[in-house]
Amino acid sequence: MPAPHNPFKAALKNGDTVIGCWLSLGDPLSTEIAGTAGFDWLLIDSEHTPYDITRIRMQLMALHASDSHAVVRVPASETWMIKQVLDAGAQSVLVPMVESAEQAKQLVRDVHFPPNGDRGVGYAGARCSRFGAIKDYGQTADAQISLLVQVENRAGLAALDDILAVDGIDGVFIGPADLAADMGHIGELTHPEVQATIKGAFKKIEAAGKAPGILTLTPEFTQDALDWGGRFVATGLDLLILANALRNLAGTWVPKGSGSAE
């Protein structure tokens, strides 16, 4: 019995475009609800959220029955972090702040078992192998792991050609918020200079045979990203969707000044 098929990896390999959403609430119930919405993929974010591998594992479990594929963003490019999320059952991993080909090469090793990589061989008692029920997991897992690297500053962009030359990377995610800040336009994701840089990066990524990805927060930005060739595009963030919906509801029905401290 081989490792489970990774539909996200297959879609990117086939040149398909997949639409997702960012999950930052960290609650298994909200994650399970998101899994019923119909997205192709959902990103479990552990970089900008206050939860650990236990919380990540709970969210992976919440999405187990969903048709939405789970992608996990680790906090940093650390081998031990990647090992933990893979053992917890993640098949697709996004790594932030990748700035060199050397870093990218190590990440490829991090998601592969020896002799081709450095992933620890502890799958027999882990969720990834269904606690040993998948007998051929060790022999078949590498082919179903999808590695996505995040380029989100000027250093990463300067090294983009070298990063793209590394075999074993399925997609390159451009982080628009950090990129805008590093370019001197913090909070201005739609600044013309930022947008032109993202568009140029997408062209390079696509030309290298890898999938360009991004997180967008407005319909206009989403459409632009798709027009530029975005192949894995997240169209919103659950925390902001909830916050904005609640604020709009309160703004509609709660009189101004009601409930404020005197």
N, C-alpha and C positions, 0 to 999 in steps of 0.2 A: 504494500500500500504506500503510494508516494505522498509527498507533501501536498497540501491543498493548492489548487490552481489559483494564481493571482490574476484576476481579471483586469485590475488597474495596470499592471505591468504589460499585459497582453494588448490592452487598448493603446497604450503609448507606442508600443512596438509596431502596431498596425497603422499608426498615423491618425488614430481617432482623437476627437476632442472630448474631454470629460469635465463635467461641471461639478463643483463641490462647495462646501461651506466649512468655515472655521469653527471649532468647538473650544471655547475658553471657560465655560461655566464649570466644567469638571464634575458635574453630577451625573451619575449613571442614568437617572431617570430622564433628565433633559437630553442626554446623549441617545438614549433609546428612542425618545420622541423624534429627535432629529433623524434617526435611522428610518423612520416611517415616511419622511417627507418626499423622498424620491431622488435625492442627489446621487450622482455616480460615486462620489467619494466624500469622506468627512475627515477633517484634519483634527486629531487630538493634540492640542498644543500644550507641551510641558515646558516651554521656554519662558513664557510670560504669564505663568499661572502658579499658584502656590500648592501644587500637589506632586506626589512622588510616584514611584513605580506601582505601588498598590493601587493608587487612584487610576493610573493608566490602565492597569490590568482590568479593573472593574469596568472601565469604559469599553475596552475591547470585548469583554464579555457581553456588555449591553448591546453591542453591534453585531454579535455573532449570527443572529438570525436575520439581520438586515441585508438587503441587496446593495446597500451603500458600503463601499470598501473603506476600511479604516487605514488612514495614514497617521503615523505618529511623528511629531516634531520633538526631537530630543533637545535638552537645554543647551548642549554644547557638543563639540566633536570629540567626545571621550569614548574610548573603546568599551569601557565597562558599562557606560550608559546604554550604548547601542546593544551590547550583549543582553542586558536586562530586558529591553523592550522586545527584542527578537524572541527571547525565551518566553516572554509573556504572551506571545502569539502574533505580534505585529509582523506583517510581511512587506510593508512599505514604510520607509523611514526618510524623513526630511531632516537634514543637518544644517543648522544656521552658521552664518559667518565663515564661509569657506573662502580662503584668500590665496591659495596656491595649489599647484599641481601636486606637490608633495603631500599636502593635507588630503587632497582628493584621493590620491593613491592609497593612503592609509585607511581612508573610509571604505574603499572597495575591499581591502583586506579585512576590515572589521565586520563586514556582512557575509564573509565566506568562511567556511570551515577549512582547517588544514587539509592538505598541504598548500592550498591556494590562498589561505587567509589566516586570520588570527581569532576568529570567533571561537569562544570556549565550547567544548564538546560536553554540554550538560543537558542536552535535550531530552534524554530518556525519562527524566522525572519532571519535565516542564510542560507548561500548557501548549507550547508550540507543537509538540508531538502528540498532543492529547494524552500526556502522561504515559508515553510509551506505546500507545495503541497504534500509532503510525510507525510501523516497523522499519520502513525505508526512509524515514525522515532525514537522517544524516546524509544519505546518498543523493537525495533529490531536492533538499531545501534550497540550496544555492540558486538553482535555476528559477525559483519562484520569489526571490527577494528583490524588491525594487529599491534602488538607492537614488535619492533625490538630494542634490546639494543646493544650498542657498547662497547666492551671490548678492550682497546688499551694501557694498561700499565701493569707494574708488579703488582700493587695493584689490578687491575681488575682480572688478571690471578690468583692471590692468592685466590681471593674470587669466582672464577668461579664455583666451585662445589655448593656453597651456592646460587649463582645467578641462576644456572640451576635448582635448586630445587623450584624456585618460579613459581607458576602456573600463566598462562596468558601471558607468553612470547612465541612468535612464532619462533623467531630466534635470534641468537647471531652473531653479525658482529665483526670480528676481524679487527681492524684498523692497517694496517701494518706499516704505516709511523711513527705514534706516538709510536707504540710498538718498532720499531727498534731504535728510538731515546732514549726511556727510557731504552733500553737494552745496550746503549752505542754504537750503530751502526747507527747514524743518516744518512739518505740518502742511507743506504745499506739494502734495503728491501729483497734482495736475499742472504744476509749473512747466512751461514749455520745454525748458532745458532737461527736466527730469523725464518728461514724457518722451522726448527725442532719444534720451539715453536708453530708456527701457526698450523702445522700438528697435534701436540699433542692436541691443543685446539679443533681443528675440531673433533677429535675422541671423546673427552669428550662431546662436544655439541651434536653430533649425537647419542651417547649412551644414552643421557638424553632425547631423543625424540624431540629435537628441531633442527632447520635448521641452519647450519653454513653458514656465508656469508663473502664476502671480496670484495675489489676493487683492481683490477690488471691493470697494464699498459703495459704489454708485452704479446705476445701470449704464450711465454714459462711459465710465471707465471700463466696465465689463465689456461693453461692445467694442471699445477701442482695443482692448487686449485681445479679443477674439479676432478682430480685423488685422491685427499685427501678427497673428499666427499663434496665439496662446493655445496650448494644448491641454494643460490641466489648470483650470481657472476656478478659484474660490470666489464666490459671489457675495459673501457677507460673513459676519461674525455673530455667533449666537448671542453673546453678551450684549452687543450693541443693538441687535434686533430686539431683544427683550427690553433693554433700557429705553430705546426710542419709542417702542410701542406703549410702554407704561407712561412715559412722559406725555406722549400725544393723548392718551386716554385721560390722564389727569388734567391736562391742559384744556380738554374739551368739556369736562364736567365739574371740575373743582373750581369754585370762584377764586379769583386772584386774592391772595392774602390769607385765604382760609388755612388754618392749621399752623400758621407761622407763629413763632414765639413773640410774645408782647414785650 
